[in-house]
């Protein structure tokens, strides 16, 4: 009787290990979906795209932006898999010109 119980427990444990192995071996699905980068996504009420020059590694983007939108721009770029390697911010009359040198994060 005790032996039969041990055999059942062992079989249950083996099934659990198989299940765990399959979970570990299967590719994990990201809960967050990365939004693909598009300079057009930066056209909104606070920012206006004025220049985009693509390159192999990423590109250069220039935006006319409200001051309050600047931090959100960096967050949005990170969410789209882009790294800012250089940027400049200058006054253009009453507006701000934000120029960004971008690189794709997965390119190293």
C-alpha positions, 0 to 999 in steps of 0.5 A, a space after each residue: 500500500 505504501 509502495 503504491 502511494 510512493 509510485 504514484 507520488 513519483 509519477 506525479 513528480 515526474 509529470 511536474 518536472 516534464 511540465 517545468 522543462 517544457 515551460 523552460 524550453 519554450 520561448 518566453 512571450 514578452 508581455 510588453 510588445 515593442 512598438 516598431 520605430 517610426 519617426 511619424 509617431 512623433 507627430 502630435 500636439 506637442 511635437 512636430 517632425 521637421 527632419 528625418 535622415 535614416 542611416 544603417 544604424 538608425 538616423 537623425 531626427 529633428 523635432 519642434 517640441 514643447 518643453 513638457 514633451 522632451 522627457 516623453 520623447 526619450 521614453 517613447 524612443 526607448 519603448 520603440 527600441 531606439 537609443 539616443 547617442 547624441 542630442 541637442 536642444 536649441 531655441 528657435 524663436 518661441 519653439 524648441 528644436 530637438 535634434 537626435 542622433 538615433 541608433 537601434 538598441 539591437 544593433 549593439 
